[in-house]
């Protein structure tokens, strides 16, 4: 059985990689990928800690909420990138 420490270590590694990418890169797409890695690390924590919650669904519902927010963020970022591309193309 996988212990919670393994999930926390995986989450810390993902968060650290995402933070390093978001801080060091100048490309907007790579910065967004770093932010997505950090959000996925938070989701792993939420689901791992929900295993020890008596209601079991609270952490998973928060994780789904974070996924929806991340999808909205990516959609808005892509729309902005397309508008910038159209502006400088002409």
Secondary structure, DSSP 8 states (H G I E B T S, - for coil): ---HHHHHHHHHHHHHHHHHHHHH--SHHHHHHHHHHHHHHHHHHHHHHHTTSTTSSHHHHHHHHHHHHHHHHHHHHHHHHHHHHHHHH-
